[in-house]
Amino acid sequence: MMTREQRIDYEILSRALSDSRGSYGYATTVPAFLKRLQELFPDMVVWEFTETCKRLTKQNILHLRQFDRELGRVRDYQGESDDAAFLGADSSGLYLCAQTEQGQKCFRQLAALIQVPAGFDRRTRIK
């Protein structure tokens, strides 16, 4: 069975891998993604999401990106000095990107932990 932390990781990586728009990643904001996670965990708080993003970034599983208006391009999260700009209440949004070998490997490991309904065959492909 998945732990809460694993499920949060899974939800973040799932969006980052399957709902990405080009090479930037999955566009979202902290409040929007938090609302999504609160559907699973009603007691979810903002720091739990932001700390998960930072942990996955440190592990090179996830990349956080943001469009920098001053530079006119997307830039990557560089650590604590970027917390307010990327993950703060005034953030204009961010991109979640897991298009790395580590991100894909971690997602596959987490996906294998999801409990499927009795009688469901994972090998069956939906057409």
C-alpha positions in Angstrom: 0.0 0.0 0.0 1.2 3.5 -0.8 2.1 5.9 2.0 0.8 9.5 1.9 4.2 10.8 0.8 4.4 8.3 -2.0 0.9 9.2 -3.2 1.8 12.9 -3.3 5.0 12.1 -5.2 3.0 10.0 -7.6 0.4 12.8 -8.2 3.1 15.4 -8.9 5.1 13.1 -11.2 2.0 11.9 -13.0 1.1 15.4 -14.0 4.7 16.3 -14.8 5.0 13.3 -17.1 1.6 12.9 -18.7 0.2 16.4 -18.9 3.4 18.3 -19.9 3.1 20.9 -22.6 6.3 20.6 -24.6 9.7 20.7 -22.9 8.6 23.2 -20.2 6.5 20.7 -18.2 3.1 20.8 -16.6 1.9 24.4 -16.0 0.3 25.0 -12.6 0.3 27.2 -9.6 0.8 26.3 -5.9 -2.8 27.0 -5.0 -4.1 25.0 -8.1 -2.0 21.9 -7.4 -2.8 22.1 -3.7 -6.5 22.1 -4.5 -5.9 19.0 -6.6 -4.1 17.2 -3.8 -6.8 18.2 -1.3 -9.2 16.0 -3.2 -7.1 13.1 -2.0 -6.0 14.5 1.3 -8.5 17.2 2.6 -6.0 18.1 5.4 -3.2 18.8 2.9 -1.4 22.1 3.5 0.8 24.2 1.3 4.1 23.5 2.9 3.6 19.8 2.4 3.3 20.3 -1.4 6.2 22.8 -1.6 8.5 20.7 0.5 7.8 17.7 -1.7 8.6 19.6 -4.8 11.9 20.8 -3.2 12.8 17.2 -2.1 12.1 15.8 -5.5 14.2 18.6 -7.1 17.1 17.9 -4.8 16.9 14.2 -5.8 16.9 15.2 -9.5 13.5 13.5 -10.0 11.6 16.7 -10.7 12.6 20.0 -12.2 10.8 23.2 -11.3 10.7 25.8 -14.0 9.2 29.3 -14.3 8.9 31.8 -17.1 11.1 34.8 -16.1 9.6 37.9 -17.7 12.8 39.9 -17.2 14.9 37.3 -19.0 12.2 36.5 -21.5 12.8 32.8 -21.1 12.1 29.8 -18.8 14.6 29.3 -16.0 15.1 26.4 -13.6 14.7 26.5 -9.8 18.1 27.0 -8.2 17.4 26.3 -4.6 16.2 28.2 -1.5 16.9 31.6 -3.0 14.1 30.8 -5.5 11.5 29.6 -3.0 9.5 32.8 -2.9 9.5 33.3 -6.7 8.6 29.7 -7.5 6.6 28.5 -4.6 5.5 31.6 -2.7 2.0 33.1 -2.4 2.8 35.7 -5.0 4.3 33.3 -7.5 2.9 33.6 -11.0 3.1 29.9 -11.5 5.5 27.1 -12.3 6.2 24.2 -14.5 6.6 20.7 -13.1 8.9 18.6 -15.3 10.0 15.0 -14.7 11.4 14.2 -18.2 14.6 12.7 -16.7 15.6 9.1 -16.3 15.3 9.4 -12.5 11.9 11.0 -12.8 10.5 8.3 -15.1 12.1 5.5 -13.0 10.6 6.9 -9.8 7.2 7.3 -11.4 7.2 3.6 -12.6 8.2 2.5 -9.1 5.3 4.5 -7.5 2.8 3.4 -10.2 3.6 -0.3 -9.3 2.4 0.4 -5.8 -1.0 1.5 -6.8 -3.6 -1.0 -5.7 -5.9 -1.9 -8.6 -9.4 -3.4 -8.3 -9.7 -7.2 -8.0 -9.8 -8.8 -11.3 -8.1 -5.9 -13.2 -5.3 -7.0 -15.4 -2.5 -4.4 -15.7 -1.3 -6.1 -18.9 -4.5 -5.3 -20.7 -4.2 -2.2 -22.8 -7.0 0.2 -23.3 -7.7 0.9 -26.9 
